[in-house]
Amino acid sequence: MARLLSTCLLPSLLVLSTSITLGHAKPLTSQEDEFEASPDSLKRFLHSAGLAEAEGMVVMGDMLVPRNLYQLHFNSSYVAPRKGIIDNLLWPSEGGGGPVIPYEFADERYRSEIEAGLRHWEQHTCLTFRPKTDVDTNWLTFIHGYGCWSYIGRQVNGQSVSIGTGCQSLGTVVHEVGHAIGLFHEQMRSDRDDYVVINWKNIPSEYESNFAKSTKFENNRSVPYDYTSIMHYGGRDFSSSGRATVAAKDPEHQGLLDRSQELSHRDKHLVNIMYRCIDRWQAACGSAVTCEGEGYVGRDCTCVCPPGRDGDRCEVITGDYYADSLPACSRTITTETNFTSPNYPGKIPLDAWCVYKVEAPDGQVPEVIFHSFSFHSSSNWCWDFLDVRDTDMHDGEVFCGSGIKEGQSFVGASRHLYLYLDVSTTSSQGFQAEVVFHDASNPPEPKKGGVSGLTPSIVAVLVAFLVAQVFERF
């Protein structure tokens, strides 16, 4: 599945009336900015686009946040009297129905893709999006600007949502509209440390504010944390090195981050609580409908059940919330064995991801020895990669190309070692590897692999072959 966000990321902290950065999720080493990335060019762009409302905003990733809201959420001892974004930033209802949000296009590029994103929100919530009229006082203006970004919640008069080059996928449009209706990034929740680890050492200091946590507001409205939320950062967003910036506490869930192209169940549930959609639907049903677990009443008076639940009232438990989202190629390896990436020696399927959990018996540590390794790579970024976590379960070294040599090995610092594979092309053959276990009291040194790891007799043969090739030229 395609990545959620493909955006433009400016290479340095930009300054308007406040220090801000625009863009989200593009690796720092792969910039595809449509405009010259400089403070002056950005100011000119904002001015030409009529973005005077950007003044006084703090930009966090792809969100433009009013300074007072930023102070309340992230930089104050103020305790909020209610959950979620403050009410005056939510969009008002029209008549007896749900919220109606007017919109217009300042640029016709990606119009059909944007409207598909709006229809997706309408299908799963009680929000309605309609073209702007002359009497509207608040509306969304879709522009083709620097990457993908949006204001957080409803602003005074019109407000811009940028769907720039590379931002036209359904998931990206839905994500940016999510900000416009009042959603922060999932990993900014006050309870995020129970579910993810932020690897600050992999984040440049000028981008640390993009990973701020809301400590003063409970903004979850009792909806559980969701790795599959359309609002979640990817695992390597804003990385300075390609290593993980956001790691799932359970490494087996790492590939769930930033993979959704549609609203998750919990995204829908949260917004339907925020805008009292469920209350409206329940009242219109005429009789009380009770749903169990994380189920809720939908517009057709039936229960909308989460993954892992079924039945008229969501009373039947069929599995874990994430069970249907986990790949079949993930596995736990508890015996000494050989294993390969999916479809080896053929190409790994597009957008595949797998987690290999290598678990040694008590009193032993695992060693993974690679016999072949070939992943697609570009000049400055690993789009297809293997993340090896041998000493830190939440931050491993990332390899692509031919970065792991034949015979090279990794030895776990504990019973567990994780390999996280993630590809976004169809150009990688993958790997073949072997698992062996060793006494934890006397673990081996990891093997470097390559020619240096070969036996002397093999080295002698190779030298003789090279010498023969030289003499053949004369």
N, C-alpha and C positions, 0 to 999 in steps of 0.2 A: 504494500500500500504506500502511496506517495506520502512524503512528509507533509505535515500540516502547514508549516510556514516556509515560504521561500521568499526572503525579503532582502532589502538593501540595508546594510549596516555601516554607519559612518565610522571612520577609523579613529576619531578622537572625540572628546567631550566638547559639544558645541554650546555656544553661549548666545541666548537671547536676553530677555530680562532676568532669566534664571538660568542656571547651568542645566542643560538638557542633552539627551541623546535621542535621535530618532531612529526607528527601525527595530527589528527584533529577529532573533534566531539565526541570522546568517553568521557562519563562522568568521572570525576576524581575519582569517587568512584567505578568504574568498569573497572579495567585494565586487559587486556588479552594479555599482551605483549608476543611475541614469544621468545624474548631474555631477558636476565637480564637487567632491566632498570637502567643503570648507565652510566655516562659519558665515562668510560674506555671501557665498552662493546660496546657502540655506536661507539667510535672511531675505535675499532677493526673491527666492522662490516663495516663501511664506507671504511676502508683501504682494507679489504678483497674483497669488492665489486668493488674496483677500482674507488671510488668516490672522487678522488683528487679534482674534480671541485667543491666540496662542500666548500672548503676553501674560506673564504671571503664572504660567503653567509649569509644573515639574513633570518631566517626561521620564517614565520608568518603563524601559523596554519599548513596547509599541503603544503605551498608554500615556495620554496627556492628562495629568491629574491636577485639579485646582489646588493651589498652594494651601488653602485652609483645610481641604480634605486630606492632603498629604500630612499636614501637621496633626490632624486628629487621628489618623490611622497609624502613622509610622514614626512620629517624632514628637510625642507629647505624653504627659502623664494623665491626660484627660480620659475619663472612663465614659464610654458611649452609653446612652440610656436605652438603645435598641440595637438589634442585630442587623448586620448588613450595611450597605451603603445608605447614607442619610436620605430620608424620604424625599426631600425636595429635588433630588437628582434622578428620581424614578419618573418615567413618562406617565402622564395622567390618563385616566380612562375617558372614554367619550360616550356619553349617554349611559345606558345600563350595561354596556358591553365592556370588553377589556380595553387596554391601552391602544391608542391609534397613533402611529408614528409617521408623520409625513416625510417624504424624501424627494430629492431632485438629483439630476446629474449635471455636474459642471463639465464633465467630459464623457463622451459616449463609449469610450473604450471599456470593454468588459461589462457592458450593460446587461447582457443576457446572463452572464455568470453571477453578477451581483443580485439580480432579481431572483435567480435560482436560490441564492443564499437567504434572501428575505422570505421566500415561500417556505423554505425549510423551517425557519423560526415559526412561521404562521401555522404550519402543519402540526407542530408539537407543543404550542403554547396558545394563550388567548390573545397574543399580540397581533395587531393588524398594521401592515405597512401600505400606505397609499401615496400617490403623487401629491406633491405640495400644491397648495392653492394660495391665492393672494391674502387670505385671511389668517393663515397660519402664523403663529408667533415663534414656534420652535420646530426645527426640522433637521434632517440629515442631508448633507451635501456630499455626494460621492465624487472624489477628485482622483486624478492620476498623478500622485505625488511621489515623494521619496519613499519607496517601499510600502509597507503595510502598517498603518497605525490609526488610532482613534482616540477621541476624548472618552473619559470614563463617565458614563451616565449622561443625563440631559443637561445641556448648557443653555445659557441665555441666548435667545434668538437662534440663528442657524449654527450648525457645527459641522466640521469636515470629517469625513472618513476617507482615508487614502487607500485605494486599491491600485497600487503601482505595478510596474513590470514584475512578473513572477508571482503576483499575489492573487491571481484569478481563480485558484482552485476553490471548490465548495467549502472545504474545511477552513481555509484562510478567510474567506468572506464571512462565514458564520462566526469565526473567532473575533474578527474586528467589530462586527455588529454586536456581538456579546459584550464587548467593552462599552459600546454606545448605549446599551440598555442597563449598564450598571455592574458588570462582572469584572472583578480583578482576576489576575492570574491565579490558578489553583495553588501553586506552590507559595503564594503569599499568605495563605490562610494562617490563622493563629496556631493551628494544631499541626502545621506541616512537619515539624521536627519529629513527630511520631511516625512519619511515613517516608520522608526523604532525607538525604544527607546533602548539604550544600558544600561542595568542595571549593572553598574560598581560594585556595592556592592556585586553582586553575582559572580564576576569574581576574582579569585586569582590574586594578583598583578603580579606574574611572567608570567601570560598569557594575560595581558592587551594588549600587542602589537598585538595579534591576532585579535583585534577589532579596530585597527587603521583605521582612515579615510583619504582618499586621499584628501587633501585640496588644492593642487597646480595644479593638473591636472583635467581637465574635461574628464573623461574617459567613458562617456556614449554615445558619438557620436549621441546625440539627441534621443536615444532609451530610453523610460521611464523605471523607476525602476520596478523591477519584483519580487514579492514575490515567484513566482513559478519558478524562474530561477534555473537551475541545479547547479549554482555556489553560491547559497545562503546558509548561515549557518542555522542550526536548532535552534529552540527557546531556547534549554538548553545546547548548545555546550559549553564546558569548564566550566560548572557550578560547583561551590563549594558545593552547597547544594541541587541541583535538581530544584531550582527555575529558572525562565526565565532569560537568559542572553541577548537575543534579542527578543524584543516584537514588534509586528506590531502596528503601531499607532492606527489602527482600530482593537480592540480586536477580532472582528468577523473574521478577516483574519489570526489569529495566527496559525492555523493548516496548512496553505499553506506553511509555511517555511520548507524547506528541505524535501519535500514530493515527489517531482518529480523524476521519474526514467528515463525521457527522456528530450531532449532539449525542452525548451519552445519556443514559437514563437519569443519572444524578444531575447532569446539566439541566435537563428538562424539569426535573422535580424542583430544583432550586429556583428556577425562574418562575415556575408556576406557583410557588409559595410566595416569592417576592411580589408578584403582581396579582395575588389573590385569585388566580385562575381557578384553582381547585375549589375554593369557596364558592365561586360563581357556578361552576359546573355542578357541584354538590347541591346547591340551592335549586338549580334548574331541573335536577333529576326528580324532585318531588318526594323522594323517599331516601333515607340514609343508606349510603353504600359504604361498607367497611372493608378496607383492604389491609392485608397483613404485611409484615416486614417493611420494605421500602416501597410498597405499592401505593398508588394514589388514584383517586377517581379522575377519569378522563372526561372529555366533552360528550362522549357517547354513553355516559353513565356506567361504564364498565371499568374494572380495575386495570391500570397500567402497571404491569409487573416488571421488576428489575431482572436482569440476567440472573439465573440461578433460582428463579421462582416461577411457579405456574399455578393454574387453577383459577376459578372464578374470583377468588379473593386473594390470590397470590399465596395461598396457604400451603402449597406443595413445594418443598425444597428439593430442587433438582441438582444443585451444585453450588460452587463458590461464585461470587459476583464476577470474578475475572476468568472463570474456567473456559468460557467460550472464546475468549480473546487470546489465550495462550497458544503458541504454535506447537504443532505435533512433533517438530524436530527437537524440541528441548528434552533433555533427559538427565537423569541422575546416574552417575557411573560409580558403582561400589565394588567392582572387581577389576583385576588387571586385564586389560583388553586393548584391542585396536579399535579406533573409531574415525569417522570422517565427517566432513561437512555435508549438507544435503546435496544429493545428486552427483557426488564425486565419482569418477573424475570429470563428469560433465559440468556445465556451468550451474552455479547456485541460482535458484529461481529469483526473479525480480522481487525486491522489497522483502526478502526473507529475513527473519531474525530467529535466533535460537540461543538458549542458555544451556551450557553444559556444566552441571554441578558435579565435580569430582570429589568423592567422599571416601577417605581412607578409613580402615578399621581403627578402633581405639588403640592409642599408642603408636600410630603410624602416620606418616605424611605422604601425600601424593606427589609423583613426578609425572609431568606430561612431556613426552619426547615427540618432536615433530619430524616426520619423514618427508613431507612436502608441504609447500605453502605458496599460494599464488592468489593475490587479491588485486583487483583493479585499483589504480591510484592515479591522481593528478599530480601536478608539479608541487602543489602546496597544501593539499588537504586529502585526508582519507575518507572518500565517500563510502567505500566498502571497507570494512575493517573487522579486526578481531581484538577485543579488549580482554587482556589477560590479567586477572586479579589473583595474584598468588600471595601477597603480603597484606593487602588492604582489600577487604571485601566490597568497598564502595568506590575505589579509585584504582584503576589498573593502567598499565601501559598499553597504548593503542598501536597496532601494527597493520600495515597494508603493503601493497606491492609485493616484493620478495623480502620483506622486513624480518621474517623469521627464517633462519638458515636451516638446511637439512641437518638433522642431528641435534639441533638446539633444543634445550629443555628448560622447563620452569618447575621449581620445587615449592610446594605450599609451605607457608609458615605455621600452618595448623592442619587439622584433618581435612580442611576444605580448600578447594581451588576452583575458581569460576572462569569460564571462557564465555564471553558474550560476543556473538557474531551478529553483524548487522550489515546488510547490503542494500544499495539503492540503484544498482545497475544489473545488467545480465552479462557482465564481462569477467566475473571472478570464478575461477575453478575451485578455490577453497583450500582445504588442507586434509592431510592424513596424519594421524597421530596415534601414540601409544601411551597407555597409562600403566605405571608400575608403582608399587608402594614400598616404603622404607621405614625402618625403625626410627621413631621420632627422636630418640636419644642420640642418633648418629646419622643425621640426614646428609645426603650427598650435596656437593656444590652443583648448581645448575650448569649444564653443558653449553658451551658457546656455539657449537655446531660449525658447519662450513669446513674448509680444508684443514683448519687448525684442529678440528675434532676428529680427523681421519687417522687411521693407523699408519705407522711409518712405511709399511710396504705399499700401501695405496698411494701415499705421497710420492714414493720413488717412481712408481709407474707413471703418475701424472707428469713428473719432471722429465722422465725419459721421452714421453709422448711430445711434450712441448719442444724439447731439444730437436727431436726428429723433424718436427714441422719447420723449425728454423732452417735446418740444413737443406731441406727440400727446395728452398727458395734460391739456392746458389748452385 
